[in-house]
Amino acid sequence: MTEIWAGLLQAAKLIVGLDRELLAIVFLSLKVSTAAVTTAALIGIPLGAFLGMRPSVSVRWLEKLINTLMGLPPVVAGLVIYLLLSNKGPLGPMELLFTPMAMITAQTVLAIPIITGLTLVAVRDKHKEIRDTAVTLGASQQMVIWTIIREAKRAIMAAVVAGFGRVVAEVGAVMMVGGNIQGNTRVMTTAIVLETRKGNFEFALGLGIILLIIAFIINSLLYKIQGEVRNH
Amino acid sequence: MLSVDKLVIEKGKIYGIIGPSGAGKSTLLRILNLLEPPSHGSLFFNGMPVTKAGKQVLDMRRKMTMVFQRPILFDTSVYNNVKYGLRARGYAKKDITRLTNIALDEVGLTEFTNRNARSLSGGEAQRIALARAMVLEPEVILLDEPTSNLDPANVAIVEKITKRLHEKQGTTVIMVTHNIFQAQRMADEILFFFKGKLIEQGSTDKIFNNPQDDRTGAFINGEMIY
């Protein structure tokens, strides 16, 4: 127990003292996850919106697939990307394995189903109530679609935030395709695993505290957005 | 199931559609508003047949509008809600401003211009929906039980606005209502529906004082009919 308290104290010193290595790891984590979620949003939001406006019968099988992929284990995503990017894989010549780009790719694969699935639900909900009103006011097809997406914007934002929460905290995928290389592909989650195994608990705890703070911020944001969705 | 052999709606009149729940009144309104196509038969608007899709249907739709029982307001200001249809039709910005402000004044909601529309009461929401419809100067306005959730004061306001719209712009009004006294007050002609069929159509005076069908008479007298 004394060790844990000592570790916590050291961790606090590292954070307050803005330890360079700690900060580098945190910034890389945020950079990789932000890039992944942005890419996933560019794909997932239009896809989710398109599917959400189709009759649910016609997209049932696709919905089931998306819902299944929402629970895709990160190590499985990591394994698939690893096989694609390895020397013997089809994308081997691109030499992306063990680079931040490989990590971004793996996290994008994890985030797309979440953002797509939640956007689909949000748009489908709004589609029912908004479509008739927009049509009776003389909106063209394009304007109807844009209106529905705009009305669902809070729920879509919540989908993106949920996607970010999923990827920033995952370890399996980034470990497999990133390799946890110091100064290059070491992110918060992989660093925590490594430092714990080395017995360097202060560093691991410091990163853990920051990760918790990020998770708290994400959840608070999600809670606020969902509160606004409910109230509207 | 709705089954109507023939129905003619004349320009410039106020029609009251009455009948028990499940008679098909709202379905009729949705078909007349081109929200749903009929499964059989034809629909004509101003003498032109209504086709399934395309610019012609959009042009027809833009000559009419509908106010629902529970109006759906967009998650934006009252002003942006009211101007929506004008934007859809490509009006110039200054015309949008002028017409929107006039409509808000007509329904007595100028002070709420910048408020989020969803923060207003039921009666105010219905007035926004009416302003949103009025500003378009439609040839036809369809009202699906527009006052069923309102208190008597707001009922009076909504009826007054509807009548003014009809008098000022010559708009044809087609109104579904469960309130037969409202139908009697406002309508020039009454359509009585029962189990999906148009049982009787006639002037308000004739329907209320000398209905031809027993079911019409029974409904007007407040008797349950099955």
Boltz contact constraints between the chains, C-beta under 6 A:
constraints:
  - contact:
      token1: [A, 129]
      token2: [B, 72]
      max_distance: 6.0
  - contact:
      token1: [A, 132]
      token2: [B, 35]
      max_distance: 6.0
  - contact:
      token1: [A, 133]
      token2: [B, 72]
      max_distance: 6.0
  - contact:
      token1: [A, 136]
      token2: [B, 33]
      max_distance: 6.0
  - contact:
      token1: [A, 136]
      token2: [B, 65]
      max_distance: 6.0
  - contact:
      token1: [A, 136]
      token2: [B, 66]
      max_distance: 6.0
  - contact:
      token1: [A, 137]
      token2: [B, 84]
      max_distance: 6.0
  - contact:
      token1: [A, 137]
      token2: [B, 85]
      max_distance: 6.0
  - contact:
      token1: [A, 137]
      token2: [B, 88]
      max_distance: 6.0
  - contact:
      token1: [A, 138]
      token2: [B, 61]
      max_distance: 6.0
  - contact:
      token1: [A, 138]
      token2: [B, 62]
      max_distance: 6.0
  - contact:
      token1: [A, 138]
      token2: [B, 85]
      max_distance: 6.0
  - contact:
      token1: [A, 138]
      token2: [B, 88]
      max_distance: 6.0
  - contact:
      token1: [A, 138]
      token2: [B, 89]
      max_distance: 6.0
  - contact:
      token1: [A, 139]
      token2: [B, 88]
      max_distance: 6.0
  - contact:
      token1: [A, 143]
      token2: [B, 88]
      max_distance: 6.0
  - contact:
      token1: [A, 151]
      token2: [B, 75]
      max_distance: 6.0
  - contact:
      token1: [A, 232]
      token2: [B, 75]
      max_distance: 6.0
  - contact:
      token1: [A, 232]
      token2: [B, 118]
      max_distance: 6.0
